[in-house]
Amino acid sequence: MEQGKYSVGLDIGTTKIVAIIGKENEYGKIEILGIGRSKSLGVHRGVVNNITQTIKSIQQAVEQAEVNSGLKIGSVVVGIAGQHIRSLQHSDYITRADSEEVINEDDLDRLCNQVYKLVMLPGEEIIHVLPQEYKVDGQAEIKEPMGMYGGRLEANFHVVVGQVSSIKNVGRCIKSAGLDLGKITLEPLASSDAVLSQEEKEAGVALIDIGGGTTDLAIFKDGIIRHTAVIPFGGGVITEDIKEGCSIIEKQAELLKIKFGSAWPGENKDNEIVSIPGLRGREPKEITLKNLSKIIHARVVEIIEQVYVEIKNYGHDEQKKKLIAGIVLTGGGSQLKHLKQLVEYITGMDTRIGYPNEHLAGDSDEEVASPLYATAVGLLMNAVKNDRKVKIPQRDQQEEKEMVFANEDEVNANGTPQKRERKSVFDKWSEKLKDFLDNAE
């Protein structure tokens, strides 16, 4: 299988690095061909802080995915997060030379590329330019201007900005691990591709991806991305708090959190106790589950309140901007017991846990459909979309017309079009209906 047939997403997280190989099947769903994960040691709060360690971890994950799938990994799409990410709104316009021609993709590209030239603060660069609504000759709220006539094309953009050094460091790790960097994508955008349905994006939804080092937020309304933010806390600080609060080592704190942790202290009785073996023959420690969940609760509330501030910044309180579909929680941190109830309690918004199985082929591994892999699956979807884009422009237009023709009516071996099955199904159905009506008389 050559590289063109499959794509790769690489999620460089604070707790784990995941490489995931997949391709699109004939139904437009993503088929996972292989997955590799390794412990991430050189990343802190979503930002690479130890290049050598990160390269090692990337290589481990990639090797595992290659062994798992029997394929060779070349180019990857990588996610970026971290507290240096910020987003801003910007509007821009172009004047078209010939308003008698319809607006085409080149015009839209020209408009987007113009935004990339915006002057940023020193040390920052633009990662994404996401058009929201277009205006053609002053006519507002146009979602898709292609094919329209007009002289002046303008648009509002959601611009995502990050630190040059952080982006370069990620690129450096990828290159040193022997891979090609296909594209860098904002992690909350990737997660939202994997987890949200189109209906939710239309109705208005906030995606909260609770990772190890950061909590990412993406807000959609009317099918368009409206707000993104990265909050520099995640599951890691909860583990830290347990470690400090109970005076135990990190490994034990992590296990405690996963096995017995709950975000809602009212759940546990006072007499529920876990005993933790002491270090090197010291006395074992006894910890009440009530105390454990109090520690977790305090930190989770803090994280959610910060996210809620961002949701309010977007303007959720305004009637027109109301997020009807509420909140979707994903990422490893979303697996904490009773988190959904706590989020509903703090924000008063409907909440569900998001699993990245929305776009996966039916026979995908159970494991991949866990919220842990939301970002990785989203990055893979991004890679597939990219590879699709790259392949199309090589055909010339004549061929493309023939392709369209061939798709509309399948062409027989001798070159004569043969009508598709679909029509005959419809014919069969109408015959059945006729029979039924005849018999009914």
PyMOL commands that set and color helices and strands:
alter all, ss='L'
color gray80, all
select helices_A, chain A and resi 3-5+51-69+105-116+164-176+187-195+198-203+235-246+250-260+265-267+279-281+289-314+319-321+332-335+339-347+367-369+371-394+397-408+421-440
alter helices_A, ss='H'
color red, helices_A
select strands_A, chain A and resi 7-12+16-24+30-39+43-44+47-48+75-80+86-95+124-136+139-142+152-163+180-186+205-210+215-221+224-231+273-276+285-288+327-330+351-353+410-411+417-418
alter strands_A, ss='S'
color yellow, strands_A
deselect
rebuild
show_as cartoon
